Amino acid sequence: MKRLFSLLLPLLLLTGCGASASPVVQVALRARDTQEVFYEVVDTEGKTAKTAAFDSDDLHIYTVDCLGIDCQVVDGKVQNTVEYISITDEKGQAVEEDTLTHIVHAVSTIDHDIFTFTILEDQGAYFAFLLLNTNWSSPCLLYRYHPGSGNLELLHQWDNVDLLGLQLVEKPGPSRAAVHRQGLHLCL
């Protein structure tokens, strides 16, 4: 028994002691070819599962003019350069906000030509939804932006869809670990 435990302990430590993926966001999507609307939940490992229909959170939606991101192939690799930044809100009004500008610069590091680019803000959480310009498919990527580090995290990639709505699964606030450190014990 002792030997079995000594063999399993390193495996448990490497796999996160049984930690599982947790849901991040629910998305409402529409297939561009069939117009079918479907709902999925995306977890921290980038996996999706069907979920029930839901009402989207009240989002702030910003459109980025992709013509401001110049795409060239240099030494066989795609290289994006931000020439200018033009961001508009839902009403078509120009928006200048540091966080949105930082997201544009983070997205420009992606090794693909960007066809459409939308930024979504949900209660202080930021997401970027991109349609890439490729020849054979229509990859649509959902990223979560981390303002503290300036990093993008790819949540999931679909093919040929429109994003209709989004709902945070875990609302912003202190993390479970932070709540636990403060001496509060919650059953979640």
Backbone torsions as a table, in degrees:
resi	resn	phi	psi	omega
1	MET	NA	-43.3	179.7
2	LYS	-61.9	-40.3	-179.8
3	ARG	-65.8	-42.0	178.3
4	LEU	-60.9	-44.6	179.2
5	PHE	-62.2	-42.2	-178.9
6	SER	-67.0	-27.1	176.0
7	LEU	-78.6	-35.5	-177.3
8	LEU	-80.7	-28.8	-176.6
9	LEU	-57.5	-50.2	178.1
10	PRO	-60.4	-37.3	178.4
11	LEU	-62.8	-43.0	178.1
12	LEU	-64.0	-40.2	179.4
13	LEU	-65.5	-39.3	179.7
14	LEU	-69.8	-30.5	-177.5
15	THR	-95.4	8.3	177.0
16	GLY	83.1	23.9	176.8
17	CYS	55.5	38.6	176.7
18	GLY	84.6	8.1	178.5
19	ALA	-61.2	138.5	-179.7
20	SER	-114.8	164.8	178.2
21	ALA	-65.7	146.7	177.2
22	SER	-118.5	146.5	-179.4
23	PRO	-65.6	142.3	-179.2
24	VAL	-107.6	-51.7	-171.0
25	VAL	-152.2	148.7	171.1
26	GLN	-102.0	142.4	-179.8
27	VAL	-128.6	143.3	171.4
28	ALA	-105.9	125.5	-174.7
29	LEU	-127.8	155.1	174.6
30	ARG	-128.9	126.0	175.9
31	ALA	-67.7	128.6	-176.9
32	ARG	-68.1	-30.1	-177.6
33	ASP	-82.6	-40.3	-176.3
34	THR	-102.6	-13.0	-175.9
35	GLN	67.7	9.7	178.0
36	GLU	-68.1	132.9	176.4
37	VAL	-97.1	134.5	177.8
38	PHE	-142.9	160.6	-173.7
39	TYR	-124.3	134.6	179.4
40	GLU	-138.3	157.2	171.6
41	VAL	-112.9	136.0	-178.3
42	VAL	-109.6	132.7	-179.2
43	ASP	-103.8	178.4	-175.8
44	THR	-66.9	-15.0	177.3
45	GLU	-97.0	5.1	178.3
46	GLY	83.2	8.4	178.8
47	LYS	-89.2	153.4	179.0
48	THR	-122.7	158.1	174.0
49	ALA	-144.8	147.7	176.6
50	LYS	-62.5	147.4	177.2
51	THR	-141.7	167.8	-180.0
52	ALA	-70.9	157.6	176.1
53	ALA	-57.9	147.9	-178.6
54	PHE	-146.4	163.6	174.1
55	ASP	-89.7	128.4	-179.7
56	SER	-63.5	147.3	172.1
57	ASP	-63.4	162.6	176.5
58	ASP	-75.9	102.2	-173.4
59	LEU	-98.9	150.3	165.9
60	HIS	-99.5	122.5	-174.9
61	ILE	-114.4	128.1	-178.6
62	TYR	-123.3	136.3	178.2
63	THR	-105.9	131.7	179.5
64	VAL	-102.9	131.4	176.8
65	ASP	-74.8	107.5	-176.8
66	CYS	-69.3	-14.9	176.8
67	LEU	-65.4	-19.4	178.1
68	GLY	-78.6	-8.3	178.0
69	ILE	-109.8	106.4	-177.9
70	ASP	-81.8	129.4	-178.9
71	CYS	-112.5	126.2	177.2
72	GLN	-137.1	155.7	173.9
73	VAL	-99.4	118.4	-179.0
74	VAL	-122.3	121.1	-178.3
75	ASP	53.0	40.3	176.9
76	GLY	78.9	4.8	179.5
77	LYS	-121.8	144.4	177.1
78	VAL	-73.9	132.9	179.0
79	GLN	-132.2	121.3	177.5
80	ASN	-98.7	139.0	176.6
81	THR	-129.1	130.6	177.9
82	VAL	-79.5	111.0	178.4
83	GLU	-86.4	-44.1	175.0
84	TYR	-155.4	160.0	-179.6
85	ILE	-118.7	123.0	176.7
86	SER	-130.3	113.0	-177.7
87	ILE	-122.9	133.1	176.9
88	THR	-123.7	152.0	177.7
89	ASP	-90.6	-171.6	-177.1
90	GLU	-60.5	-25.1	-178.5
91	LYS	-93.0	2.7	-179.1
92	GLY	82.0	9.6	-180.0
93	GLN	-84.3	138.2	177.8
94	ALA	-64.4	139.9	-178.8
95	VAL	-127.3	132.4	173.8
96	GLU	-124.2	107.8	-178.8
97	GLU	-141.7	133.3	-175.3
98	ASP	-55.4	-46.2	-177.5
99	THR	-60.1	-42.8	179.5
100	LEU	-64.4	-40.0	177.3
101	THR	-62.5	-41.9	178.0
102	HIS	-62.8	-37.7	178.4
103	ILE	-64.0	-43.0	178.9
104	VAL	-58.7	-44.8	179.9
105	HIS	-65.7	-39.0	177.9
106	ALA	-64.0	-43.7	-179.8
107	VAL	-65.5	-31.7	-178.1
108	SER	-65.0	-12.6	178.5
109	THR	-81.4	-6.6	179.1
110	ILE	-68.9	137.5	-176.6
111	ASP	-84.8	53.1	178.3
112	HIS	-156.2	154.2	173.5
113	ASP	-73.6	130.9	-176.0
114	ILE	-98.6	125.8	-178.1
115	PHE	-91.0	-51.9	173.3
116	THR	-131.7	151.5	-172.1
117	PHE	-147.1	116.6	179.0
118	THR	-124.3	136.1	174.6
119	ILE	-107.2	133.2	178.2
120	LEU	-119.5	132.8	176.2
121	GLU	-114.5	126.3	-178.7
122	ASP	-130.7	100.0	176.8
123	GLN	54.2	42.6	178.7
124	GLY	88.7	-6.7	174.9
125	ALA	-95.1	137.4	-175.8
126	TYR	-115.5	139.0	178.7
127	PHE	-134.0	150.2	174.2
128	ALA	-122.2	129.6	177.5
129	PHE	-115.7	120.6	-174.0
130	LEU	-120.9	143.8	167.0
131	LEU	-112.8	120.1	-176.9
132	LEU	-88.0	150.9	-179.9
133	ASN	-92.2	99.4	177.8
134	THR	-128.2	169.6	-176.6
135	ASN	-86.1	-35.9	-167.5
136	TRP	-107.6	-16.4	-178.6
137	SER	-145.2	178.9	178.8
138	SER	-126.5	72.3	-178.2
139	PRO	-65.4	131.3	178.6
140	CYS	-119.7	121.8	-173.6
141	LEU	-117.0	138.7	174.9
142	LEU	-112.5	120.7	178.1
143	TYR	-113.3	149.8	168.6
144	ARG	-106.6	133.8	179.6
145	TYR	-100.0	133.1	179.0
146	HIS	-106.3	101.8	-175.6
147	PRO	-58.7	-34.6	-178.0
148	GLY	-62.2	-42.8	-177.7
149	SER	-99.5	-18.3	-175.9
150	GLY	77.2	13.6	-176.8
151	ASN	-94.7	151.6	172.2
152	LEU	-101.7	140.5	175.8
153	GLU	-119.8	117.3	177.8
154	LEU	-69.9	119.9	178.6
155	LEU	-89.4	-45.2	-179.3
156	HIS	-167.8	157.5	175.6
157	GLN	-124.6	129.2	174.5
158	TRP	-113.2	177.9	174.4
159	ASP	-124.4	126.4	170.5
160	ASN	58.8	53.8	179.0
161	VAL	-129.0	159.2	169.1
162	ASP	-109.8	139.9	176.1
163	LEU	-87.7	118.8	-177.5
164	LEU	-98.3	-28.8	-177.2
165	GLY	-167.2	165.1	-176.2
166	LEU	-149.0	143.9	176.7
167	GLN	-141.5	126.1	176.4
168	LEU	-66.0	137.5	176.4
169	VAL	-82.1	-43.9	177.9
170	GLU	-111.1	115.7	-176.6
171	LYS	-70.7	149.2	179.7
172	PRO	-58.5	148.2	-179.4
173	GLY	155.3	-172.2	-179.7
174	PRO	-63.7	141.7	178.3
175	SER	-68.3	163.5	177.7
176	ARG	-59.4	-38.7	179.6
177	ALA	-64.6	-41.3	179.9
178	ALA	-65.6	-40.6	178.2
179	VAL	-63.4	-40.9	-179.9
180	HIS	-65.0	-40.7	-180.0
181	ARG	-64.5	-28.6	-179.6
182	GLN	-78.2	-0.4	176.9
183	GLY	92.0	4.1	176.8
184	LEU	-92.4	136.6	-179.9
185	HIS	-118.8	117.0	-178.1
186	LEU	-113.7	145.7	172.1
187	CYS	-97.3	105.8	-177.5
188	LEU	-113.9	NA	NA
